[in-house]
Amino acid sequence: MFILGLTGGIGSGKSAASGVFKTLGVPVVDADVVAREVVMPTSGSGALAQITMHFDQDILLPDGQLDRVKLRKKIFADATEKQWLNNLLHPLIRQSLLSQLHSCQGDYAILEAPLLIENDLLSYIDKLVVVDVPEDIQLKRAMVRDHNSKAQIESIMAAQVSRAQRLKVADYVLDNSADLNALAQQVKALHQVILSQA
């Protein structure tokens, strides 16, 4: 199975691009969704129990699910806590991603991951697509979408590889500085290119 990696910085429009691929019938495995699945109480991975033991019961919501907002604050405030969490979750996420990609049907599948480069997932893909926007647009869009402060979005952007680094390793670039219609046209054109390769 030909695997197309799809990434972009926060607020770049990666999810919008993957939505267009889905309408074209391309299966998409989303690393963010998988990351949420492995910490579900019903996942059977044991990750939630380990996180609760490490951070205490107050890391849980009243319904027993992980309080992702509280966890994000803790790990962005302390690099060692972030490292501990990554060491626990990354192998579980990677295993689930590969299993889901392996079971995809079609001419090709997409691995969508905001931290595809940072988490060293390039070896699992055949080609990389980067959804790109200038950083000022990225910042504005992410602040509006996530209702977060400028400082919070900037700290997330700082934790991701730079725009220049992403563009350097990209095989294809989707420019999302215009509207969603323009992005959709680029995705449809790229889809034809990938079909000819896959």
N, C-alpha and C positions, 0 to 999 in steps of 0.2 A: 504493500500500500504506500503510495506517494503521500508524504506528510508535508503540508505547508504550514510553517510557523507564522503566527500573526501576533505582532506586539506593537507597542506604542506607549508613550508616557501617559501619566494620569491626565485625563481630560482631552486626549488626542482624538477620540472617536473610534477607538478599537472595537468597542461593542457594536457601534453602528455599522461598521464594516463587516463584522462577523454576522450581523443580522441579515445583510444583503446576501452574503455567501449562503446562509441557511435558506433564503427564499429561492436560491438557485439549486437547492437540493444537496448541498455539500454538508456532510456531517461535521459538526464542530464540537471538540472536546475543550471545555473552558476550565483552565487551571483554578480560577477563582471559585467556580462552582465545586470543583473537586476538593479544594481546600476547606470549603464549608462542610462538605459531605463527611470528610474524615474525622471531624470533631463533633458530629451529631451523636446524641446519646444512643441512637440505634445503629451506629456504623459498625460496631463490633471491633473497632481498631484499638480500643483502650486508651486512645489519645486524650479524650475528655477527662477520664479519671486521673491521668497523669498531670494534666494541666490544673485540675482542681486541687490535687495534692500539693502541687508546687506553689500555686498562687492563693490557695484557700477557697472556701465555699463562696465568698463574695464575688468571685469571678463568674458566677452563674446567675442567670435570670431566674425569676420565680418559677418558670416552667421547667427548669433543669437544663436549659440550653446555655451555651456559652455566651457571655456578654461580650460581644466582639468590640464594642466601643470602649469598654473598660480595659479590655486586653490590649487594644491598639495603643491606648494612652500609656499603659505600663511599659510596653516594649519600645515605644518611641522615646520614652524618658530614660531608658536604661539599656545600653548596648549588650550587656551580658545576659539580660533577660531575653532580649531579641534572639541572641545566639542560641540560648537554651531551647527556645520555642522552635527555631529553624531546625536545630539538630533532631528534635522530636518529629516534627511534621514533614519536613522535606522528603525523607525516604518513603513515608506513607503516601504522600501526594504523588510522587514520581511513579510508584508502583501502580497506583490507581489510574493515573494518566495513561501509562503504557498499556495497561489492560483494556481500558476503554478505546484507545486508538486501534488496538489490535482487533477489536470486534466491530469496527466501523465497516460499513458497506458503501461501495461507490467507486468512482474513478480516483478520487483522492479525498483526504480528510484534513481538517485544520486543527492544529494545536494552538489555542488562543491563550496567551499568558502575558500579563503585564510585566513580569520579571523574567521573561524567557532567556534573555542574555545574562542577567545577574545570577539566575539560579542554574546556569550551565546546562540548559536544555537544548542547545544548538546541535548536539550530536544525535538528537532524536528526530531531527527534521531534515528534509531534502532541500528546501528553499525557505528564505525568510522574507516576509512582507512587513514593512514598517508603516504604520499609519502616522503621518507626520503633520504637525502644525507648529508655527512659531511659538516660543515659550510664553509670550505675553497672552496669546489666545488660549493656550493650554491652561494657564493660571486662572484666567477669567472664567472659562467654561467649568473647570473643576470646582471653583468657589461657588458658582451658581448651583451646579448639580448636587454637590455634597453638603452645601450650607456650612462650609468650614471657613476658618479665617485664612487670610493671605499667608500668615506665618505657618499655619498647619500644612497648607498645600505646598508651600516652598520646602518644608522639611521632608515631605513625601517625595517631591521632585529631586531633592538633594540625595535621597537614598536610592534613587534609580540611576542607571547609567545616563550620561549626558546625551542630548539630542545628537551631537556630532558623532558620538560612539555608536549610537543606534544606526545612524545613516551609513556609517562606514561599513557595517557588516550586513546591511540590507541587500537582498537580491532585487527586490521591487519596493518602490515607495508609492504609497497612496497619499496624495496631498489633500488634507481635509481642512484647508483654510477657507474654503468657500462654503456652500450649503450641502445638505444631505443628498440632493439630487446629483450634484457634481461628483460626490463620493461614490454614489451608486453606479454611475456611468463608468468610473474607473474600475470598480470591483468587477463589473460585468465584462469589461475588456480584459482584465487580468485573468478572469475565470477561463476565457477562451485560450489564453496563452498557456495556463496550467494544464488544461485538458489536453493540449497538443503535446505536453511533456510527460504527463502521467500515463 
